[in-house]
Amino acid sequence: MIPFHKVLITGANGFLGHHLCRQLLEKGVTVIATGTGPSRLPFEHDKYFIYEAMDCTDAARVKEVLLLHRPDAIIHAAAISKPDECELDKEKAFMNNVNGTMHLLQAASVYHPYFLYVSTDFVFDGEKGMYTEEDIPNPVNYYGQTKWDAEKSVQAYKGRFSIARTVLVYGKPLSGKDNILTIVQKKLLAGEKYRVVSDQFRTPTYVEDLATGIILMLENKAAGIYHLSGEEIMTPYDMALAVAKHLQLDASLLEEVNASVFSQPAKRPPKTGFRIDKAKRELGFSPIPFSEGLKKTIA
């Protein structure tokens, strides 16, 4: 049972946002979905669904929407999340990821709704791997830095807050944006060679598990930081091989490479991945195995 009647979601048009809207609407919660530009969501005929065009970088608009609807919980999932994009345009990344969060927090501080911030494994440097909620962030790229700066702002909020960090999210694309599994699927079906890194370690997260974990946080009015991810440690190359095997396609098209062969603007942390003991113990979080998530993604 969700103890909130009205939940506002930022980044609702995005991959995670779509799933959050659907799961909350199924539970009879009023959803105020927000995003830049018009709605790309298929819920306009649901009586519990409201859409507001809202750019988090526009402080006046953020305040207007929050005070109009007065949601009793906010899930802040909007961000510029591509590390290279953040590295190449730091001002835009800061405006969206840091200032956008500040604008929401400032507007929320008028009446203190529950505030849940969605963050990332990229707040860590990737030297150790399998991070817990107690580990100290130390980002190696600007994307990670903006998310860590935003986390610190959230932790200064006077109302009840929580932070959900996650890792390498995959699943069936709903808004047309591909993720690692569907990119590999398309390359293999086209008979194209594809280079995939095998020296970066993650605990990949099925998108519906992430949405469910966030809703468990709402149900429990969870406070503080929670790590929500899958449990299996995998490299992108491992994931790509699993796609080839599942679809019975030619795995020899996949070229195993080190991250050093790519000249990417943003450095990637080599080993992240999460220990999710806290979320399992306190929330009853139970992610599906990667093999099952893969089947659901490319069924």
Buried (B, 14 or more C-beta within 10 A) or exposed (E): EBEBEBBBBBBBBBBBBBBBBBBBBEBEBBBBBBBBEEBBBEBEEBEBBBBBEBBBBBBEBBBBBBEEBEBBBBBBBBBBBEBBBBBEBEEEBBBBBBBBBBBBBBBBEEEEBBBBBBBBBBBBBBEBBBBEBEBEBBBBBBBBBBBBBBBEBBEEBEEBBBBBBBBBBBBBBBEEEEBBBBBBBEBBEEEEEBEBBBBBBBBBBBBBBBBBBBBBBBBBBBEEBBBBBBBBBBBBBBBBBBBBEBBEBEBEBBEBBEBEEEEEEBBBBBBBBBBBEBBBEBBEBEBBEBEEBBEBBBE
